[in-house]
Amino acid sequence: MQNVVVDREEEAKRDINFLKQRDGGRETFLPLTAIRGDVLREAGVEREYGYVGVASQLVQFDKRYTEIFNNLLGRTVVVEDMDCGIAIARKYSNRFRIVTLDGQVLNRGGSMTGGSVSRSAGILSRANELKELTARREALTEKLDAALREADEAKRDLNAAQYELDVAREQQRGAEDAVLRLTGEKKQYDMLLESLRARESDIAAELESITARTEELKKAAAAREEEIKKHEAEAARCRAESEEKLAGQNELQRDSAHLGDEIAARKSTLAGFTAERETTERALGDLETLAQQMRGDEDGRRALIEDYRAKIKAAEEEIAQHDAVTASLRADAEKRRAELAELAEAKLTLEGERSANDRRYRECNELLSQTQAAAGRLEQKRVTAAMEEKQILDKLWASYELSHSAAQEQRIELESVPKASRRINELKREINGLGNVNVGAIEEFDRVNTRYTYLTGQRDDVEKAKEWMEKSGVDPASIEMSIICSDDKKKRAGEVIQANLKEIGIEANIESMDLATYLSTVAEGNFVAAIGGYGMGDTISYLNGVYHSKSINGSNKSRLNNPEIDAMIDQASATIDQAQREALTEQICAKLNEICTQVPLYQPISMRAYNADLKNVVITAAGDCRIEDISWN
């Protein structure tokens, strides 16, 4: 399909939006209200050798598409062959497109398009190829549907596997979280145990140090006591000697003073030793108290250590349990990893299948698109071939008045196509040697012949009228006739009738009067001949007003009073069925033509203009329309 003809631009816009929404490709639209065509007006081209005609004038189409065909074909000239086309294109500077009868094209501007015609371009071969492509398209559509179903199943399997994989990963994350939590608690307990063990070692070392210092203090106290005892014994001996030697007072006094000083020094030393002993005893008591406290603290620490050891043991047991659970979870995780690996492999397989299916789907789509495009091209070729065949048949009839079957009967096998072509060219040269063909002679002949036929008929009418007058025995000169009318238009018609009657010897007078006088005169029947008019909305109204006896002294100016006609008009007026009414109307008109009380002269043309968006607009022959039936689109 090359172009789509639509009524208005709005419809083209709507169709373009539809194609955009459906991704339906691109198309060219030709709105009847917008397209304006142009017809070739090159003077003298019709007299060129090989000229066939303008393409828009060689095809038949509905008149409402005139602008479309003029736009597409109005400036395309059809010639017999390429040589003629080149000569014409060269002479007219390639100002219009030229197409030969065998399909070669000389484009406007000078480019040329042509070549061989495909051997498979016949209608039957194209139809067969179209059937094959349609069958292939259906098969590909079935394969595509099957591939889509397989892809959907694979997608569902992939979604199920993905769900199981997500569940396994969630369980694995839970197990890993539990292992991390238990590992952290174990590390915390290990650190606490190490801290307690280090504290225990420090306390044991401090206890040993205090015990050693206590022993040293005890030994020092014993040594001081021994020394104090020795000094006391020495002091007692010295007092005894002083009492014994009290005789030698001076020396003794000196000795005594010396001894007193020595005793004082000894006492001072003794007092120091006593204070030191007391201090040592107090320190020893403090140390013993501290030792007791330390022994109590040590027992508490040992109990705490035992408690910690019990907790550590319980923690180790719990850690062992958690290790077992962790090992189980790790085994489960390994199993899940294996399953995940299998699922991953299955996923890769499914993805590969999906990719293959997608690839097959794309290939099917491409093949389907190619098939549809090929089908479209074949359809276009079929339409083109049909048009070419119709043009050939039309030309055959127009040129030789031969139908296809008649041409088949007169067909002569050609011995050689080149030989026949040469003979055709020779005949053309001989025809051209006869001079230019008057193309307008046919139309001139039709016009002259029509005029001749009309005038001959007029002459025959006059001769027949004279013959009837002779047969009647009435002398035309004895007939007195007056024709009355009411306006200039009817007067001009009367003058034509006056001239016609004069040709057979009857003299007629024309009397023009005002409308009121004219209506009064014809209503009374006081006239020989009158020219008037009658407006009506339908035929039944016209028959009732002009020929029914009830309209005498009114619009029945001929004063016809025929009971048979009246009965027929009444029956037609009472008939509802449109077909029956039309049949009765035809019978009445036939009867009235036999009686011939009135002679219709002409039917005036009524011009009515209305908006194209109105619907149900029906214009009668009298130019009337029913407003109540009209509505907007």
Summary of the structure (lengths in Angstrom):
residues: 633
radius of gyration: 68.2
end to end distance: 29.4
largest distance: 237.1
contacts: 1558
relative contact order: 0.05
helix: 70%
strand: 7%
